[in-house]
Amino acid sequence: MKVLVAFGTTEGQTKKIADHIANTARAAGNEVETYDCAGHLSGQDFGSFDAIIVAGSVHQKLHQNHVAAFAAAHRQQLDTVPSAFVSVSLSASFEDGKAEARDYVESFVQDTGWRPQNTHLAGGALRYTEYDYFKEHIVRHVVMDGRDLPVATQDYELTDWDALDKFMTAFLESASSRVS
Ligand SMILES: Cc1cc2nc3c(=O)[nH]c(=O)nc-3n(C[C@H](O)[C@H](O)[C@H](O)COP(=O)(O)O)c2cc1C
């Protein structure tokens, strides 16, 4: 299959996730392209792809505008081929945050008009050593409010790579059975 992994990232974790998905899909024998939605131009044609994965991360309750613009612009194509949405957030990493993580996806659906056939909620990363004052304040006092990690100043990767692999393997198997 020809697979597209379209992603948006702000601090880099969703790019890491998109690259990991692309490598998994390649290892399964597919031809894969990654595409950064930040450079998205209207009128681009992705009609040659057999399956599409869209990945974006949440900041202040919203996925990146350019990921939403990509999904809205290619909604018809996303509904025609097997497709999946990977939503990356810190809330997804915590049991008591899953409902909120699902709400972010529902807002994305309302904004874009694209209801993904398959959705995976992936935990993101905390990059305290790279945040500016503003980002650190939001993460520490809003996103992580009431949620404790052993050290409040170091970086953490909260992505569950095994769960992501499981989701992608099932998606790719089901997609290839639909395509062939
Ligand atoms: C300024 C800022 C705001 C954030 N807002 C939220 C939020 O509202 N909800 C949430 O679950 N995670 C939030 N996060 C966590 C990000 O979703 C997480 O760090 C993710 O890994 C970012 O992905 P990226 O590196 O691909 O941009 C926020 C992170 C930052 C830095």
The ligand as an SDF file (V2000), in Angstrom:
LIG
                    3D

 31 33  0  0  0  0  0  0  0  0999 V2000
    1.7500   25.4600   26.0920 C   0  0  0  0  0  0  0  0  0  0  0  0
    1.2410   24.0400   26.1520 C   0  0  0  0  0  0  0  0  0  0  0  0
   -0.1270   23.8060   26.2760 C   0  0  0  0  0  0  0  0  0  0  0  0
   -0.5980   22.4940   26.3670 C   0  0  0  0  0  0  0  0  0  0  0  0
   -1.9540   22.2810   26.5090 N   0  0  0  0  0  0  0  0  0  0  0  0
   -2.4070   21.0110   26.6840 C   0  0  0  0  0  0  0  0  0  0  0  0
   -3.8060   20.7880   26.9260 C   0  0  0  0  0  0  0  0  0  0  0  0
   -4.6550   21.6890   26.9210 O   0  0  0  0  0  0  0  0  0  0  0  0
   -4.1900   19.5060   27.1670 N   0  0  0  0  0  0  0  0  0  0  0  0
   -3.2970   18.4440   27.1630 C   0  0  0  0  0  0  0  0  0  0  0  0
   -3.7090   17.3150   27.4030 O   0  0  0  0  0  0  0  0  0  0  0  0
   -1.9880   18.6320   26.8840 N   0  0  0  0  0  0  0  0  0  0  0  0
   -1.5290   19.9010   26.6440 C   0  0  0  0  0  0  0  0  0  0  0  0
   -0.1970   20.1010   26.3950 N   0  0  0  0  0  0  0  0  0  0  0  0
    0.7040   18.9460   26.2900 C   0  0  0  0  0  0  0  0  0  0  0  0
    1.0580   18.5930   24.8340 C   0  0  0  0  0  0  0  0  0  0  0  0
   -0.0660   18.0580   24.1520 O   0  0  0  0  0  0  0  0  0  0  0  0
    2.2030   17.5820   24.8420 C   0  0  0  0  0  0  0  0  0  0  0  0
    3.3350   18.2060   25.4080 O   0  0  0  0  0  0  0  0  0  0  0  0
    2.5510   17.0310   23.4700 C   0  0  0  0  0  0  0  0  0  0  0  0
    3.6050   16.0930   23.6150 O   0  0  0  0  0  0  0  0  0  0  0  0
    2.9490   18.1150   22.4890 C   0  0  0  0  0  0  0  0  0  0  0  0
    3.1940   17.5120   21.2390 O   0  0  0  0  0  0  0  0  0  0  0  0
    4.2380   18.1370   20.1920 P   0  0  0  0  0  0  0  0  0  0  0  0
    5.5960   18.0300   20.8400 O   0  0  0  0  0  0  0  0  0  0  0  0
    4.1090   17.3040   18.9880 O   0  0  0  0  0  0  0  0  0  0  0  0
    3.8200   19.5460   19.9690 O   0  0  0  0  0  0  0  0  0  0  0  0
    0.3090   21.3930   26.3010 C   0  0  0  0  0  0  0  0  0  0  0  0
    1.6840   21.6370   26.1420 C   0  0  0  0  0  0  0  0  0  0  0  0
    2.1550   22.9320   26.0740 C   0  0  0  0  0  0  0  0  0  0  0  0
    3.6300   23.1730   25.9060 C   0  0  0  0  0  0  0  0  0  0  0  0
  1  2  1  0
  2  3  1  0
  2 30  2  0
  3  4  2  0
  4  5  1  0
  4 28  1  0
  5  6  2  0
  6  7  1  0
  6 13  1  0
  7  8  2  0
  7  9  1  0
  9 10  1  0
 10 11  2  0
 10 12  1  0
 12 13  2  0
 13 14  1  0
 14 15  1  0
 14 28  1  0
 15 16  1  0
 16 17  1  0
 16 18  1  0
 18 19  1  0
 18 20  1  0
 20 21  1  0
 20 22  1  0
 22 23  1  0
 23 24  1  0
 24 25  2  0
 24 26  1  0
 24 27  1  0
 28 29  2  0
 29 30  1  0
 30 31  1  0
M  END
$$$$
